[in-house]
Amino acid sequence: MDPECLPFYLLQQITDNFSEGRKLGTGAYGDVYKGVKENGEEIAVKKLCYFNIELDDKQFEQEYNNLKTLQHPNIVRFVGYCYETQNRPHMFNGKQVFAGETYRALCFEYLHNGSLQNHLSDELDWHTRYKIIKGTSEGLRYIHEQTEPILHLDLKPGNILLGKDLVPKIADFGLSRIIGKELTTMITESAIETRGYQPPEFVKGDVISKEFDIFSLGVVIIKIVTGPEGYPKYDGKPSEDFVDEVQEKWRNMLQATWSCSLLEA
């Protein structure tokens, strides 16, 4: 099913005029809000930020084109979009003039379990961790194996959403690029925050290839396997007790991993 063209006024209505209470997070080039349609259907509305019209149009078209043909259980489903220009009054040199104001938004299925970032904890059993790793890997392979391969370039736990039964779905294609076209990308604040997921060859020289995403996937897998960073509940304990408890934690994790691996085999 093709994504639906939605008027901007409708997106305002279903997101309570893009209120803070409906805000789900911030992605590359835009904030994401929860929208509830009249029929009760819930969607995620990504309202693209305004930088300049040429950049905005290029970014919108790029993400739209990269998303519209993707259909895979491990890729977030693209359900609608908005591209609308309205003439609004503005003051210019002391006079009121009308100028076009363009609104751009992309809409996706809403996933109640949020992002993987919120589930990086000791509570996930190994079977679930393995399922998330496997699903994310399959989604990434799918976009890499398109007729015109797509590079995601911003793979991280915050951009992996979890659906029913914690099935992973790759989201936020705002930085994605098609191989064979212009392989450059802007370093936005969003990208700077994900330096740890970027390979050294990109950080040093902006080199982009499929290996960029593979490096990011490797870091994501490490995060999934190791769980949360740090051990704040151990603050103030003697170092010997801290070491013993950390070793016990890893023994239990490895034992659980080994048990599940035997069952799967």
Secondary structure as a PSIPRED ss2 file (coil, helix, strand):
# PSIPRED VFORMAT (PSIPRED V4.0)

   1 M C   1.000  0.000  0.000
   2 D C   1.000  0.000  0.000
   3 P C   1.000  0.000  0.000
   4 E E   0.000  0.000  1.000
   5 C E   0.000  0.000  1.000
   6 L C   1.000  0.000  0.000
   7 P C   1.000  0.000  0.000
   8 F H   0.000  1.000  0.000
   9 Y H   0.000  1.000  0.000
  10 L H   0.000  1.000  0.000
  11 L H   0.000  1.000  0.000
  12 Q H   0.000  1.000  0.000
  13 Q H   0.000  1.000  0.000
  14 I H   0.000  1.000  0.000
  15 T C   1.000  0.000  0.000
  16 D C   1.000  0.000  0.000
  17 N C   1.000  0.000  0.000
  18 F C   1.000  0.000  0.000
  19 S C   1.000  0.000  0.000
  20 E H   0.000  1.000  0.000
  21 G H   0.000  1.000  0.000
  22 R H   0.000  1.000  0.000
  23 K E   0.000  0.000  1.000
  24 L E   0.000  0.000  1.000
  25 G E   0.000  0.000  1.000
  26 T E   0.000  0.000  1.000
  27 G E   0.000  0.000  1.000
  28 A C   1.000  0.000  0.000
  29 Y C   1.000  0.000  0.000
  30 G E   0.000  0.000  1.000
  31 D E   0.000  0.000  1.000
  32 V E   0.000  0.000  1.000
  33 Y E   0.000  0.000  1.000
  34 K E   0.000  0.000  1.000
  35 G E   0.000  0.000  1.000
  36 V E   0.000  0.000  1.000
  37 K C   1.000  0.000  0.000
  38 E C   1.000  0.000  0.000
  39 N C   1.000  0.000  0.000
  40 G C   1.000  0.000  0.000
  41 E C   1.000  0.000  0.000
  42 E E   0.000  0.000  1.000
  43 I E   0.000  0.000  1.000
  44 A E   0.000  0.000  1.000
  45 V E   0.000  0.000  1.000
  46 K E   0.000  0.000  1.000
  47 K E   0.000  0.000  1.000
  48 L E   0.000  0.000  1.000
  49 C C   1.000  0.000  0.000
  50 Y C   1.000  0.000  0.000
  51 F C   1.000  0.000  0.000
  52 N C   1.000  0.000  0.000
  53 I H   0.000  1.000  0.000
  54 E H   0.000  1.000  0.000
  55 L H   0.000  1.000  0.000
  56 D H   0.000  1.000  0.000
  57 D H   0.000  1.000  0.000
  58 K H   0.000  1.000  0.000
  59 Q H   0.000  1.000  0.000
  60 F H   0.000  1.000  0.000
  61 E H   0.000  1.000  0.000
  62 Q H   0.000  1.000  0.000
  63 E H   0.000  1.000  0.000
  64 Y H   0.000  1.000  0.000
  65 N H   0.000  1.000  0.000
  66 N H   0.000  1.000  0.000
  67 L H   0.000  1.000  0.000
  68 K H   0.000  1.000  0.000
  69 T C   1.000  0.000  0.000
  70 L C   1.000  0.000  0.000
  71 Q C   1.000  0.000  0.000
  72 H C   1.000  0.000  0.000
  73 P C   1.000  0.000  0.000
  74 N C   1.000  0.000  0.000
  75 I E   0.000  0.000  1.000
  76 V C   1.000  0.000  0.000
  77 R C   1.000  0.000  0.000
  78 F E   0.000  0.000  1.000
  79 V E   0.000  0.000  1.000
  80 G E   0.000  0.000  1.000
  81 Y E   0.000  0.000  1.000
  82 C E   0.000  0.000  1.000
  83 Y E   0.000  0.000  1.000
  84 E E   0.000  0.000  1.000
  85 T E   0.000  0.000  1.000
  86 Q E   0.000  0.000  1.000
  87 N E   0.000  0.000  1.000
  88 R E   0.000  0.000  1.000
  89 P E   0.000  0.000  1.000
  90 H E   0.000  0.000  1.000
  91 M E   0.000  0.000  1.000
  92 F E   0.000  0.000  1.000
  93 N C   1.000  0.000  0.000
  94 G C   1.000  0.000  0.000
  95 K E   0.000  0.000  1.000
  96 Q E   0.000  0.000  1.000
  97 V E   0.000  0.000  1.000
  98 F E   0.000  0.000  1.000
  99 A E   0.000  0.000  1.000
 100 G E   0.000  0.000  1.000
 101 E E   0.000  0.000  1.000
 102 T E   0.000  0.000  1.000
 103 Y E   0.000  0.000  1.000
 104 R E   0.000  0.000  1.000
 105 A E   0.000  0.000  1.000
 106 L E   0.000  0.000  1.000
 107 C E   0.000  0.000  1.000
 108 F E   0.000  0.000  1.000
 109 E E   0.000  0.000  1.000
 110 Y C   1.000  0.000  0.000
 111 L C   1.000  0.000  0.000
 112 H C   1.000  0.000  0.000
 113 N C   1.000  0.000  0.000
 114 G C   1.000  0.000  0.000
 115 S E   0.000  0.000  1.000
 116 L H   0.000  1.000  0.000
 117 Q H   0.000  1.000  0.000
 118 N H   0.000  1.000  0.000
 119 H H   0.000  1.000  0.000
 120 L C   1.000  0.000  0.000
 121 S C   1.000  0.000  0.000
 122 D C   1.000  0.000  0.000
 123 E C   1.000  0.000  0.000
 124 L C   1.000  0.000  0.000
 125 D C   1.000  0.000  0.000
 126 W H   0.000  1.000  0.000
 127 H H   0.000  1.000  0.000
 128 T H   0.000  1.000  0.000
 129 R H   0.000  1.000  0.000
 130 Y H   0.000  1.000  0.000
 131 K H   0.000  1.000  0.000
 132 I H   0.000  1.000  0.000
 133 I H   0.000  1.000  0.000
 134 K H   0.000  1.000  0.000
 135 G H   0.000  1.000  0.000
 136 T H   0.000  1.000  0.000
 137 S H   0.000  1.000  0.000
 138 E H   0.000  1.000  0.000
 139 G H   0.000  1.000  0.000
 140 L H   0.000  1.000  0.000
 141 R H   0.000  1.000  0.000
 142 Y H   0.000  1.000  0.000
 143 I H   0.000  1.000  0.000
 144 H H   0.000  1.000  0.000
 145 E C   1.000  0.000  0.000
 146 Q C   1.000  0.000  0.000
 147 T C   1.000  0.000  0.000
 148 E C   1.000  0.000  0.000
 149 P C   1.000  0.000  0.000
 150 I E   0.000  0.000  1.000
 151 L E   0.000  0.000  1.000
 152 H C   1.000  0.000  0.000
 153 L C   1.000  0.000  0.000
 154 D C   1.000  0.000  0.000
 155 L C   1.000  0.000  0.000
 156 K C   1.000  0.000  0.000
 157 P H   0.000  1.000  0.000
 158 G H   0.000  1.000  0.000
 159 N H   0.000  1.000  0.000
 160 I E   0.000  0.000  1.000
 161 L E   0.000  0.000  1.000
 162 L E   0.000  0.000  1.000
 163 G C   1.000  0.000  0.000
 164 K H   0.000  1.000  0.000
 165 D H   0.000  1.000  0.000
 166 L H   0.000  1.000  0.000
 167 V C   1.000  0.000  0.000
 168 P E   0.000  0.000  1.000
 169 K E   0.000  0.000  1.000
 170 I E   0.000  0.000  1.000
 171 A C   1.000  0.000  0.000
 172 D C   1.000  0.000  0.000
 173 F C   1.000  0.000  0.000
 174 G C   1.000  0.000  0.000
 175 L C   1.000  0.000  0.000
 176 S C   1.000  0.000  0.000
 177 R E   0.000  0.000  1.000
 178 I E   0.000  0.000  1.000
 179 I C   1.000  0.000  0.000
 180 G C   1.000  0.000  0.000
 181 K C   1.000  0.000  0.000
 182 E C   1.000  0.000  0.000
 183 L C   1.000  0.000  0.000
 184 T C   1.000  0.000  0.000
 185 T C   1.000  0.000  0.000
 186 M C   1.000  0.000  0.000
 187 I C   1.000  0.000  0.000
 188 T C   1.000  0.000  0.000
 189 E H   0.000  1.000  0.000
 190 S H   0.000  1.000  0.000
 191 A H   0.000  1.000  0.000
 192 I H   0.000  1.000  0.000
 193 E C   1.000  0.000  0.000
 194 T C   1.000  0.000  0.000
 195 R H   0.000  1.000  0.000
 196 G H   0.000  1.000  0.000
 197 Y H   0.000  1.000  0.000
 198 Q C   1.000  0.000  0.000
 199 P C   1.000  0.000  0.000
 200 P H   0.000  1.000  0.000
 201 E H   0.000  1.000  0.000
 202 F H   0.000  1.000  0.000
 203 V H   0.000  1.000  0.000
 204 K H   0.000  1.000  0.000
 205 G H   0.000  1.000  0.000
 206 D C   1.000  0.000  0.000
 207 V C   1.000  0.000  0.000
 208 I C   1.000  0.000  0.000
 209 S C   1.000  0.000  0.000
 210 K H   0.000  1.000  0.000
 211 E H   0.000  1.000  0.000
 212 F H   0.000  1.000  0.000
 213 D H   0.000  1.000  0.000
 214 I H   0.000  1.000  0.000
 215 F H   0.000  1.000  0.000
 216 S H   0.000  1.000  0.000
 217 L H   0.000  1.000  0.000
 218 G H   0.000  1.000  0.000
 219 V H   0.000  1.000  0.000
 220 V H   0.000  1.000  0.000
 221 I H   0.000  1.000  0.000
 222 I H   0.000  1.000  0.000
 223 K H   0.000  1.000  0.000
 224 I H   0.000  1.000  0.000
 225 V H   0.000  1.000  0.000
 226 T H   0.000  1.000  0.000
 227 G C   1.000  0.000  0.000
 228 P C   1.000  0.000  0.000
 229 E C   1.000  0.000  0.000
 230 G C   1.000  0.000  0.000
 231 Y C   1.000  0.000  0.000
 232 P H   0.000  1.000  0.000
 233 K H   0.000  1.000  0.000
 234 Y H   0.000  1.000  0.000
 235 D C   1.000  0.000  0.000
 236 G C   1.000  0.000  0.000
 237 K C   1.000  0.000  0.000
 238 P C   1.000  0.000  0.000
 239 S H   0.000  1.000  0.000
 240 E H   0.000  1.000  0.000
 241 D H   0.000  1.000  0.000
 242 F H   0.000  1.000  0.000
 243 V H   0.000  1.000  0.000
 244 D H   0.000  1.000  0.000
 245 E H   0.000  1.000  0.000
 246 V H   0.000  1.000  0.000
 247 Q H   0.000  1.000  0.000
 248 E H   0.000  1.000  0.000
 249 K H   0.000  1.000  0.000
 250 W H   0.000  1.000  0.000
 251 R H   0.000  1.000  0.000
 252 N H   0.000  1.000  0.000
 253 M H   0.000  1.000  0.000
 254 L H   0.000  1.000  0.000
 255 Q H   0.000  1.000  0.000
 256 A H   0.000  1.000  0.000
 257 T H   0.000  1.000  0.000
 258 W H   0.000  1.000  0.000
 259 S H   0.000  1.000  0.000
 260 C H   0.000  1.000  0.000
 261 S H   0.000  1.000  0.000
 262 L H   0.000  1.000  0.000
 263 L H   0.000  1.000  0.000
 264 E H   0.000  1.000  0.000
 265 A C   1.000  0.000  0.000
